[in-house]
Amino acid sequence: MSELKYKKGDKVVILPFDLMKQKFGLGAIGIPSCEATQFCSFLKSMETELCGTDRTVTITKTCDTSYEGDRFNECDFSDAHILGHAFKWGEEIEVSDDGVKWYKRRFAAYVPGHFHPVFVADRTHWKHARPIRTPEIEITVKRDGKELTVDELKELTVEQIKEGLSHG
């Protein structure tokens, strides 16, 4: 079982059904037959009835190998069904071809079926796109080899301040 690419709350664009059909073929009951759809039941009717004309879905739940969306009742789509994050035209995003080095650009459109499906305002195409990540800082504080919680650290700091004032 591989790790899912998206998380609860992400807005994603569902691939056009005809592209799924072209990419994976259809199984006996009309479901795209890629390995990832083994437990998914994405049907052509879902594209227009549930996804709407823009095919944008907000992920409301992640299951073992699939997602549930705000327009779906059960876990019915997987990473294989997703074109990418949903962006607004002109929104600043991060793009990459190798998934390692990321560049900030302005989103223009997706070109489904293209090797580099992310089209940006400077007229270049990219393989990957993601929302701009906010920097995260993680600090671990240990005292005598024991990791301290934030509350313990606050209490310790207050004690040291009080001790410093009494000695001053």
C-alpha positions in Angstrom: 0.0 0.0 0.0 1.5 3.3 -1.0 1.1 6.6 0.8 -1.7 8.9 -0.5 -0.5 12.1 -2.2 -3.3 14.4 -0.9 -4.8 15.0 2.6 -8.1 16.0 4.1 -9.0 19.5 3.1 -7.1 19.6 -0.2 -9.0 20.8 -3.2 -8.2 18.7 -6.2 -9.2 18.5 -9.9 -10.5 15.1 -11.1 -9.1 13.9 -14.4 -11.6 14.0 -17.3 -13.3 10.6 -17.5 -12.4 10.2 -21.2 -8.7 10.7 -20.3 -9.0 8.0 -17.5 -10.6 5.7 -20.1 -7.8 6.4 -22.6 -5.1 6.0 -19.9 -6.4 2.9 -18.1 -9.1 1.3 -20.3 -12.4 0.3 -18.9 -13.2 -2.7 -16.9 -16.3 -4.9 -17.3 -18.7 -2.5 -15.5 -17.4 0.7 -17.0 -14.9 1.7 -14.3 -11.3 2.8 -15.3 -9.3 -0.4 -14.8 -6.0 0.9 -13.3 -4.4 -0.9 -10.3 -5.3 2.0 -8.0 -9.0 1.7 -8.9 -9.3 -1.8 -7.5 -11.3 -0.5 -4.5 -12.7 2.6 -6.2 -15.9 2.9 -8.3 -15.4 6.1 -10.3 -18.1 6.1 -13.0 -18.6 8.5 -16.0 -21.8 9.8 -14.4 -19.8 11.0 -11.4 -17.8 13.4 -13.6 -20.8 15.6 -14.4 -23.2 14.8 -11.6 -20.8 15.0 -8.7 -17.7 16.9 -9.8 -19.5 19.7 -11.6 -18.2 21.3 -14.7 -14.9 22.3 -13.2 -14.3 18.8 -11.8 -13.1 20.3 -8.5 -13.6 18.2 -5.3 -12.5 18.9 -1.7 -11.2 15.8 0.0 -13.2 15.2 3.2 -11.8 11.9 4.2 -8.8 9.6 3.3 -9.2 5.8 3.3 -6.5 3.2 2.9 -6.0 3.7 -0.8 -8.6 6.2 -1.8 -10.5 9.4 -0.9 -13.9 10.7 -0.1 -14.9 14.1 -1.4 -17.4 16.8 -0.6 -19.4 15.6 -3.7 -19.0 11.9 -3.0 -20.6 9.7 -0.3 -17.9 7.0 -0.1 -14.2 6.6 -0.9 -14.6 6.5 -4.6 -11.5 8.0 -6.1 -7.8 7.6 -5.8 -4.6 9.4 -6.8 -5.0 7.8 -10.3 -8.2 9.8 -10.7 -6.7 13.2 -9.7 -5.1 15.6 -12.1 -3.7 17.8 -9.4 -4.4 20.4 -6.7 -7.2 22.9 -7.7 -5.8 26.4 -8.2 -7.3 29.7 -9.3 -6.0 31.4 -12.4 -3.1 33.7 -11.4 -2.7 32.0 -7.9 1.0 31.8 -6.8 2.0 28.1 -6.6 5.1 26.0 -6.5 6.1 24.0 -9.6 8.7 21.3 -10.3 9.7 18.8 -12.9 11.7 16.5 -10.6 9.6 16.9 -7.4 12.8 18.0 -5.6 13.6 21.6 -6.7 10.5 23.8 -6.6 9.9 27.3 -8.2 7.2 29.9 -7.5 5.1 30.7 -10.5 1.5 31.9 -11.3 -0.9 29.2 -12.2 -2.6 29.5 -15.6 -4.2 26.1 -16.4 -3.9 22.3 -16.5 -3.5 20.6 -19.8 -4.8 17.1 -19.2 -3.0 14.3 -21.0 0.2 16.4 -21.5 3.5 15.1 -20.1 3.9 18.4 -18.3 0.3 19.2 -17.5 0.8 22.4 -15.4 0.8 25.5 -17.5 1.9 28.7 -15.8 1.6 32.4 -16.6 5.1 32.7 -18.1 4.0 30.1 -20.7 6.1 27.2 -19.4 4.8 23.7 -18.6 5.7 21.7 -15.5 5.2 18.2 -14.3 4.2 18.9 -10.7 2.4 21.6 -8.8 1.5 22.2 -5.2 0.3 25.0 -3.0 3.0 27.2 -1.6 4.2 25.6 1.7 4.5 27.8 4.7 7.9 27.3 6.5 7.8 25.0 9.5 10.2 25.2 12.3 10.5 22.3 14.7 12.5 22.6 17.9 13.1 19.8 20.4 14.3 20.7 23.8 15.8 18.2 26.2 16.8 18.4 29.8 18.9 15.6 31.2 18.1 13.6 28.1 14.3 13.9 28.6 12.3 15.7 25.9 10.3 18.5 27.4 6.8 19.5 26.4 5.9 23.1 25.7 4.2 23.4 29.1 7.2 21.9 30.9 9.5 24.3 29.1 7.3 27.3 30.0 7.3 26.2 33.6 11.0 25.8 33.7 11.6 29.2 32.0 9.3 30.9 34.6 11.2 29.2 37.4 14.5 30.3 36.0 13.3 33.9 35.6 12.0 33.9 39.2 15.3 32.4 40.4 17.3 35.0 38.5 15.3 37.8 40.0 15.8 36.6 43.5 19.6 36.4 43.0 19.8 39.7 41.3 
